Amino acid sequence: QVQLVESGGGLVQPGGSLRLSCAATGSIAGISLMAWYRQAPGKEREFVATDTRDGRKTVIDSVKDRFTISGDNAKKTVYLQMSSLKPEDTAVYYCNARVVTTDYSILEVWGQGTLVTVSS
């Protein structure tokens, strides 16, 4: 019943910008954490950024000067604003969330991913 839907991926030139969105839907009472991960071709999936319900944000050092995570509690949506994109940012970007359902169980949910390609 609980799903995450990512959007905003696509093809962009080096130095360009993209904004990814992840919306949570279903029988949700609250969201304690939403996060972004990415997996580049031939690489392991890596953590990118987290936004917690109480406003604590974490971004990995390799992208912290270029990526910004933000959220909209009313829309149950998290965003990843990416600027000054580099070819090494090319990856499938996945949304992850820890949600509290309407019967107060706790679930960890993954989206199906959105592809970001940075190329001339």
N, C-alpha and C positions, 0 to 999 in steps of 0.2 A: 504493500500500500504506500509506503514511503519511497519516493524516488528523487533523484537529483538529475537535473538536466543542464548540461553545459552548452554555451553558445559563444560566438564571437571569434572563433578560430578562422584561419585562412592564410593566404599567401601575402607576404609583406616584404618590401625591400629592406636591406640592412639600414639601420638608422631610423626606421619607421616605428609606428606605435600600433598597438592593439589593446582592446579592452575585452577581457573574458568575463562572462557572467555564469553563475550557477544558482539555479532556483530550486528550492526544496518544496515538494508538494506531498500531500497525503494527510494522515491523521496525526498531526504534530502539535504537541502542546508547547514545546520549546526546543531550542537548538543551543547546545552548550559550546560547540566548536564547529567551525568550518575551515577547511584547509584546501590548498592546492598542491598537487604533486605533478611531476612530469616524467616522461620516459622518452629519451632520445633513441634513434635507431641504433641497435646493437648495444645499448646501455641498460643498466639497472634503473628501475623507477626510483626517483629521488624526491624528497620533501622540498617544497618551495616556500610556502608561507601559511600562516595560521591566523585566524581572527576568532577570539573567544567571546562568549556572551558578555563578559564584564569588560570588554574592550581591549584586552591585552593582545598585542600583535607581534608576530615573529616573522622575519624574512631572512632567508639564508644570505650569508655574506657575499656570495658570488653575484647576487642580483639586487641587493638591498638598495643600491644607489639608483637603480633603474625601474624596479617593480614596486608597486604599492598595492596593498590589500585593503579592502574596505567592505562594509556590510550595510544592509538595510534590513533592520529587524522586522519592520512591518511587512516587507515583501518576502521575507525569508530567503534573501538572496545575498550572495557574496560576490565581489568583483576582484579581478586582478588587472590593474592598469600596468601595461608593459610599454616602456619607451626605450629609445636607443637600442632597438633589437639587433642582435648579432646572429650570424648563422648558427652558432653553437646553442642558441635558444630553440632551435628547431626540435620539436618533440610533440608527442600527444600529451595534452594537459588534462589531468583528472581532478575532479572535485571530490572531496571526502567530508563527511559530516557525522557528528555524534548528536543524535536527536532523542528527545523524550517524547514518547507517543502520548496520545490522549488518555491511555490507561496507565501512564507513568512507567512503562518499560523503557529501557535504553537500547538504542540500536546504533550500529555503525553502518553507514551507507556509502557506496561509491557510485559516481556517475560513469557513463560509458566513454567519456573522453572527447576532446575536441582537438583537431590537428592544427598546429601552428608551424608554418613553413617560412623561414627567413632566407630569401634568396634573391639575387639580382635578376 
